Amino acid sequence: MAKILVVDDETDLELLIKQKFRKKIRENIYEFVFAHNGEDALIKLSEHPDMDIILSDINMPVMDGLALLSRLPDANPVVRAVMVSAYSDMQNIRTAMNRGAFDFVVKPVDFEDLDLTMEKTVNHVAQVRETIKAIKENNILKMYVDENVLNFMTHKEFETSLASNEMLDATVMFVDICGFTAITENVPANTVVKIINSLFDKIVKEIITHTGHVDKFMGDAVMAVFRGKYHLDRAIDAALAIKEQLKSVEEITVGDKVFKPEVSIGINSGEMVSGNIGSASLKRLDYTVIGDAVNLAQRLQSAAKANQIIISEEVYHQAKESFKCTKIGEVSLKNKAKPVVIYEVTE
């Protein structure tokens, strides 16, 4: 459904618009919002950020159509304006076009022509929104995906090499934000997303700083992979840095709820499969790592308490010369027949 803001100081235009487009209004093709001058229009735009197009008169009291045009880039850079004025007002129409008006129609209004103009403008806005969405997705991809994967995706062999996988030795880290599920049940959705994104941002920055790669976000947890030289050391350094970052975050108060951000972290190293995992028929594949080493890292995270970095005994023997670790003891982990000895990395 297209949302259209009609701006005109002639009050009878509202009734005329509703009459002429009643069928498309009933069929939810068009939704009209009305304002009586440019200042009123800016208020309506703030109340309806999903507005697609504006039909605006030029000569109006308080704020005219030309002044409104100059304010649109700040108010809503996506919305497009179609100016409605008389042929005798051609100088103002030219000024409006130079200020960014998308099109214009003349009075007395030919409503069939107006309908075609609105349809064309709505399609243009839809294309703009799709372009912005693609740019955002591309920027996010660049932030979180291995540069080698991005380069690979730009080549033709991407289509034919989805089954090309490899074995590699790497370190996997799972970082969970403790107690976050409880807060999601008591605060508005927008607030939840804002909080978790701000915390994820701090976690991701440390992962990138230590040349790791964010593999995926899993609810309120992050999975990261470290490859190349000293991958285990870099992963543990990142985990310690994440702990420090979260310690500096003040308590978050939402209503009568107080939330102190803390993390529990599981780290494991070993051989794993790297490749495109998913459904080719759905064209949804993740370039990720799988295997027992990955599963154990997740199990270690589940065994970790708030502010703990947990590793296995095998990883402890690889890391003990560089990091201070404390033995916790044996724990039973899911899908492990025997108890696993775990250690906490403290510094």
N, C-alpha and C positions, 0 to 999 in steps of 0.2 A: 504494500500500500504506500502511495506517495503522499507525503505531508506537505501542504502548500500554505504559505502565509500570504494573505491578501492585505495589502496596506493601502487604504484610501479613506479620505475624510468624508466621502459621500456614503452615508449610512445605508442608502437603498441598494448599494452595490452588493452588500452581504446577502440580502434576500434574493437578488437576481442570480448571483452565483449559485446559491443553494437550489434555486429552481432549475437552472440550466443544466446543472451537473447532478441532479438528484439521483439518477440511475446509478452513476458511478460512485456516488457517496454510499448508496444502499449496498452496492456490491463490494464495498471496501477497496475500491481502486484508488479513490482520492479521499483525503481527509483535509478539510480546510480549517485554518485558524485565522482570525481577523484582528487587524489593528487599525487605528484611525490616524496615525502619523508615525514618523520615523522613530521617535522616542518610544512610543508604545510598542513598535515592532521589535526594538532591541530587547525590551522586557520579555516579549513573547519568545524571542529566540533563546534567551537564557532559560526559559521554562520548557522549551522544546528543542533540545540539542540535536534531535534527529530530523530536523526540518530539511526538506530537499530543495524546494525552490521558493522564491518570493515573487509575487506579482505586485508591483508598486507603482502608484501614481507618482508624478514628479512634483506638482504643486500642492503642498499640504502645509497647514499651520504647525507650529512648534518645531518640527524638524521635517524638512522636505525630502523628496526621494533622492536627490543628489547627495545631500549630507548623509543620508542612510547608507548609500553605496560606499562612501568613504569609510564607514565604520564596520562594514561587513567582514573584511579580512580578519579583524580582531574578534568580532562577535562569533563568526562561524565561517572559517575559510573554505568549507566545502560547499555551502549553499550557493545557488546561482540565482541571479535576479533578472526578471523580465520586466521591463518598464512599460507602463501603460499610459499613453498620452496622445494628444491630438497632433495632426500633421502640422498645425500652425506652431507647434512647440518644437520644431525640428532642431533648433540650436541647442535646446536642453537635451534632446534625445542624443545628439552628437556628443555632448559633454558626458552624458550617462554612459554611452558606449566606450568612450575613452577612459572612463573611471572603472570599467570592468563589467558593465552590464552584459549579460549573456545574449539577450535579444530584446525586441520591443514589439508591442502591438499597438494599434492606433484606436482611438475613440472616434465614433461609436464602435464598440467592440463587436467584432465578428466572432461569435463563440465557437464556431467550428474551427476557425483559424487559431483561436486561443487554445482550444483543446489539442490541436496538432503541435502547437508551440510548447505547451506544457509537457506533452508526451516526449518530444525531442529533448527538452531540458532535463526531465527526470531521467531519461536514459543516459544522458551525459553525466549527471551527478552519480548515477550508479557505477559508471565506468571509472569515475574519479575515486569513488570509495573502494572499488576493487583494486585500483592501482596503489592506493595508500595501504590497503591491507597487505598486498604483495610486498611492498617495500618494508613494512614492519616485520613481516614474517622472514624476509630475507635478512634483515638486520639482526633479528633474534637468532636465525640460523648461524650467522657469522659469529655471534657472541658465544654460542654454546657447542658448535660442532667443529671437529678437527679440520684444520685447513686443508689437509690432504684429501679428506672426504669431499669437501666443497669443490676442490679442483677436479676430483674424479667425476663428480656429478655433472660437470659442465662438458664432459666428453661423451662422444657417441657410445663408447663401450659401456656406459652406465646401464643401458638397457639390456645388454647381453651378458653382463658380468655380475648379476645379482647373486649368483651362486658361488662366486669367488670368495672363499673364506681362508683364514689362516690360523695357525696356532701361535700363541705368543706368550712370553713371560711378562707379567705385569702385576700391578697392585690395584686392588679395588677397595674403595672406601664408601661406607654408608653412613650418612649423617642424618640423624632424626631429631626434630625439634620436640623436646619432651613436654608432655602435658598439653599439647596444642589442641588435640581433639576435644578436650573438655571446654575450651574457650569457644570453639566453633558452635557449640550448642546454646550459647548464651548471648552472642553478639550478632549484629547484622552482617549479612554476607559481604557487602562492600568493605566493611571494616576488617573482616577476617582476611580477605584477599590482600588488602593494603598492608596489614601486619605481616602476613607470611611472606609477601613479596619483598618487603624491606629486610626481613631476616635472611631470606634466600640470597638477596643481593650481597650481604656481608659474607655469607658462606661461599658463594660463587667467586667473589673477588679473591679470596685466599686460595681457592683451588687454582684459579688462573695464574695468580702470582707465583705459585709453585709448579707451574707448567703442567697441571693436570687438566683433564677434560671432563666437563659435566656430561654424563651419559644420559641421565633422565631425572625428572622429578617424579616422585612417587608419593602422592598425597602430601604429607608434611615432612618428607624425607628427600634427600639428594643422594644419587649414586654417581660417584666420580671414578675415573680410571686414570692411572698414572703409568706411562710407558717410558721406555728408553733408560738411559743411565741413571742409577741411583733412584729408581722409581719408588722403592719402599721408603727410603729416607725422605724423599720429597712429599710423599703421602702423609707420613707421620708429622713432618714439619707443618704441613697444611692443617692437619687436625689440631695440633697444639695452638696454631695461630687462630683457628676458628673458635676454640675454647676461650681464648683471650678476648677476641672480638665480642663474643656473646656476653662475657662478664661485664664489659663496659656498657652494655645496653641497659638503660634504666627500666624499672618495672613499668609495665603497660597497664593502665587503668581504663577499663571500659565499663561504665556504669558502676555497679558494686563489685565487679570482678577485677582482681589484680593478677597479672600474669608476668612472671619473671622468666625471660627466655633462657633456656638451657638446652644443651645438646648431649646426646649419647652417640658414640661413634664406634663402628666396628671396621677393622682393617685386616686384610689378608692378601698374601702374595702367592703366586704360583702360575702354573700353565693354564691357559684358558683359550676358548675358541672365540675369534673375532670375526664377525660377518653380519650380513643383512638378515635379520630375524623378523618374521612377520608373515603377512599374507600377500603374495604377488597378485592374486586376483582382485584384492581390494586396493592394491597399490599403496599399501601401508606397511612399510618395513622400517625397522630401527637398526641403524648401524651400531651394534652393541657387542658385549662380551657375555658369554655364558660358560658354565662349567661348575665343577665342585668347588673350586677356589672362590668363585663368585658367590655361590650359595653359602659357603662358610662365612664369608665376610658379613653377609646379611644376618646370619644366625648370631654372630659375635655382637653385632649391633643390638640385636634384640636382648642379649644377655647383659648389655651395658646399662648402668644406671646413669642418672643425670650427671653431667660433667666428667664422664669416664670415657677413655679411649681404650678399647679392648682389642687384644691380639691373641693369636694362638701361641702355643709353646714353640712350634716350629719357627714362626716369625720372630718370636722373642730371641731365639738364638742368632738370628740374622741381625737383629737391631740392638742387642744389649750393649755393644761397644759404643754406640752412638747416643743411646737414649737411656734414661733412668726408668726402670720398670719394676713393678711390684707384683709378686705372684698372688693370685686370688685363690686358685685351687681348681678342682674339677667341677664341671657343670654339665648337665645333660642338655644337648641341643637337638632340635628337631631334625629327623632323618639321619641322625648319627647313632650307630649301634652302641658305641662305647662313649663314656664321658670324655670330655675334652678339657685339657688343662689350659687355663687362660691367664693372661697377665694384663695389668693396667699400665699404660704408658703415662708417667707423671710429669716428665720433663726431658 
